[in-house]
Amino acid sequence: MHVPDGFLSLQTAVGAAAISAVVVGECVRRLHRTLEPRQVPLMGLAATFVFAAQMLNFPVAGGTSGHLLGATLAAVLLGPAAAVLVMIAVLVVQCLVFADGGLLALGANALNMAVIGSLAGGGIYRLVRRLGVGLRGTVTAAAFAAWCSVLLAATACAVELALSDTAPARLVLPAMIGVHAVIGLGEAVITALVLVSIAAIRPELVGGGEPTTHRRTSLVPGGLLLALALAALGAPFASSLPDGLEWVATRFGFEHRAVATAGAPLPDYAVPGIGSPLLATALAGVAGTLLMLGVSYLLGRLLVPSGRRQRSET
């Protein structure tokens, strides 16, 4: 669902960026007050996993593919505000390093996938979670919220395309909602499976308990290895079918308007100059995963006031 440059008008792109900037600023303000140092590794791990998992496109009906959005998953584990910033970090790296999503469209992608995906997904999760009990209630609520987050992000994207006169609302809205309703089922299943897996190792993260520092630290190496495995071994074999937005663009004849982001060192998730496409993608995935871990961990450290960091280290 990464919108490339050329799909949106300047007014729509600027408007979406302004809304995103306001929300991100508020999230930074809140996390600066509440984020604890022991939460930083989990932020880094969440961003790393979301980045790696987004490289794995899975085929869906109608000759299209989809990939994990991950915003609801991050919101369940970290809270909506932290999830917004995790998703922002992922989107910025994808845009600047891999030319995935346009630079001018970055604000719109942030609004759709980070802001709406995290806040709406997290909000729906909290509401639905009250109807169930235990792990089953948590996972069911998260799966439903994940499906809703994909649908709402796709709806926002369709509205932006309509406002930009890229495609009529009466055509693009039902098309985007229809294809992403199916993609959202994959999002729901993946979110549920990840949460069940985490609950088997760290039940307090899913159930709302308070983990110890030792247990939190022990999650990072295994999670990083999983993300690296997804990027190195899974991504080269991801589906090559067009994703939901690309399918809609082709169907309504505006795919030619896409403008690739110039200057990205690893465009299309491949290392230039490598003869084997599989190896080029695997190396790019590993490099991106490690970069994502560093960027997100640094972001988390910067959000924690120095005084709070010092107290945690004494």
N, C-alpha and C positions, 0 to 999 in steps of 0.2 A: 504493500500500500504506500510505498515511498513515492511521493509525487516528484517528478523531475521538473526542472525549469522548462518553461514554455507552455505548461498546462494552465497556469493561473495568471490572471491579470496582475499588474503591479499593485493596484489598489487592494485586491483581495489578499495578495501575499503580505503586504505591509500591515493590513488590518489583522490578519491572523498572527503575524509576528508580534504585534503590539499586545494582543490578548495573552499570548504565550509568555511574553516578557513580564507582564504584571503578575501572572500566576507563579512563574518561576521565582520572581523576587519574593513573593509571599512565602513560598516553600523554603527558600534559603533563610528567610527571617525566622521561621518557625523552627527549622532544624538547628539553627545557630543557638537557639535557646534550649533545645531538648535533646539533641543528638549526643549519645555517650560514645566514648572511644571504643568500647567493646562492640559497638554496632557497625563500626567502619569496615571490618573484614567482611561482614555479611553483605554490606552494600557493594563492595568490590566483587564479591563472588556472584551476587545476583546480576550485576551488569555483565560480567564475563559470560555467565551461562546464557543470558538473553541474547547477547551478541552471537555466540557460537550457534545457539539453537535457531536463530533467524537465518542462518546460512543454509539450513536444511529445508528446502521447499518440498512439500509433499503433494502428490497429485490428488485432485478432487474431481467431481463430476463435471462433464462438459468441456474437457480438454483444458482445464485451468489447474493452477497449483496455488498453494498457500503456505505460509510459514507462521511460526509462533510469533504473536505480538509480545506477550510476556508482561504486559503492564499490570494486569490483575494479579498474576503470580507474585510480582515484586511488591504490590500493595499489600497482599496477604502477609508476606514475610516481613516487610519493613515498615508498613504504613504508607498511606497515599502520598504524603509530602516527599518522603525519601524515594518512593517509586518514581515520582515525576522527574527527579534529578537523575536517577539511574537511567531512565529512558532518554533523557536529554543527552547524557554522556554518550549513550549508544548511538543515537542519531547523529551527533556531531562527528564522531569517529567514522561512522559509515559514510557520511557525506564527504568529509575532507580527505579521507584516506582511500576510500573504495568507490567514490563517485556514485554512491547509492542514495538517490534523492538529491534534488537540486539545492544549490546554495541559496538562491532567492526564495525557494520554496521551503527552506528549513524551518521557518516560523510556522508554516502551515502543517508540516509534518510533525513538528513539536506539539502543536495544538491537537492534532488528530490522535496521534499515537501516545504521546507522553501525558499531556494534560487530560484530555477526555478519557483516554484508555486507563490511566491510573486513578483519577479522581472518580470517574463514573464506575469503573470496575470495583474500586475499593468501597465506594458508597453502597453499591448494590450488594456486594459481599456482606457488609455489616448488617444490612437490613434483612437479607435472606438467612444469614447465620442465626438469627434469633429464633427461627422456626425449627431448627434442628438441634440435636445434642451430640456431643462426642465428635470423634474423627469423621464419622459418616456425614454429620451435619455440616462440618467445616468444609469437607471436600465437595459435597454437593453444592453448597453455596458458592464456593470458589469456581466450580465448573460453570455454573449458570452465569455468574458475574463475568467470567472470562468470555463466554459466548456473547453476552450483551455488550461487552467492551468493544469487541470486533465490529459488531453491528453498528454501534454508535459512532465509532471512528470512521467507518465506511460511509455512514450517513453524512457526517461532517465533511468528508472529502467530496462527496457528491454535491453538497450544497456549495462548496467552494468552486467546483467546476462549473456549476450552473451560474453562480454570481460572476464568473469570469467569461461567460458566454462561450465556453469551450464546448458545452453540450447542453441541450434543453433539459430542464429539471424533470419534465415528465418522462424523459427517456433514461437519463443517467441515474436518477434516484432509485427507481425499481431495479435497474440492472446492478448497481453497486450493492444494494441491500440484498438482492437475491443471491448473488454469487458469494458474498461474504457471510450470508447466513449458513452456507454450507462450510466455508472455510472456518467459521467460528466453532463448528462442531469439533474440528481437529484441535482448535485452541482449547476447548473445554476438556477434551480427553487428555491432552498433554499436560495441562495444568493439574488435573486430578492425579495423574500418574506421578508427576513430580512431587506433589504434596504428600501422597501416600508413601513415596520413597523416603522423603525427608522425615516424615513422622516415625518411620521405622528406626531411624538413627537418632533424630533429635526431636522427640515428640513435643517438647516445650515450645519449639518454634512455631509449630502448627496449632497447638492447643492454647497458646497464649501464656504459658508459664515463663519463668525467668531462668534462663540457662546460666551456668557458671562460665567464667572466662575460659577455663580449660576446655570445656566441651565445645565452646564456640570456635576456639582456635583450631581444634582438631577437625572441624568440618572443612576448612579451607583447602588443605592439600588434596583431599579426595574430590572435592567439587571442581578444583582447577584441573585435575587430571581428566575428569569427565568432560569438561568443556573443551580441553585440548583434543580429546578423542573425537568428540563430535565434529570439531573443525577440521581435523586432519584426516579422519577416516570416513566421516559421514558426508560432509559437505561436497567432496568431489563427485559423489553419486546422487546428489540432490536432483529433484525433478527439473527438467529444462522447460517444462510447459509454462506459458505466461501466467503471471499471478493475476489476482482479481482485477486490479486496476489496469494492467496491460491488456487483459482480455476485453474489458469495457472500452478502452481506448481504441483497440483494433475494430471492435464491433461498430463503433460510432464514428470511426474515421478521423480521430484526432491524434493517433499515435505518432504521426510525422512531426508534430509540434514539439516533441521532447528534445531538450537540449542537454547534452552530457556535461557534467561538471568538469571543467578543465583543470589540469594540474594535479589530479589525484595520483599518488604514487602507485597504488595497487588497484587500478580500475577493474570493475567487474569481478572483484575478489580473485585476482590472479596475479602472480608475480611475472612481470614482463621478461621476455627473453628465455623463459623455460619452455623447452620443446614439448614436454608432456602436459596437456591440460589438467590431468588429474593431480600431478605433482605441483603444478603452478597454483592450483586452488588450495591444495593442502598446505603449502608453505604460506600462502597469504592468510589462510584461516588461523594457523598457529601464530603468525606474527600479529594478526589483529586481536586474537584472544589475549596474548600477553600484553599488548598495548592497552587493551580495554581494562585489564586488571590494574595496570599501573595508573591509568587516568582516573578510574573510578575510586581507587584507594586514596589517591592524592586529593581528589575532590572531597571525600569523606573527612580526611584529616583537616583540610582547610575549613570545613564547616564546624568542627569542634573547637571552641575557644581554647587558647593555649593554657589558661588556668585549669580548665577541666581536664586537659590532657595530662598536665603535670600532676594533678591529684591522683589520676588513675595509675600513674607510673610509680608513685611513692608507696 
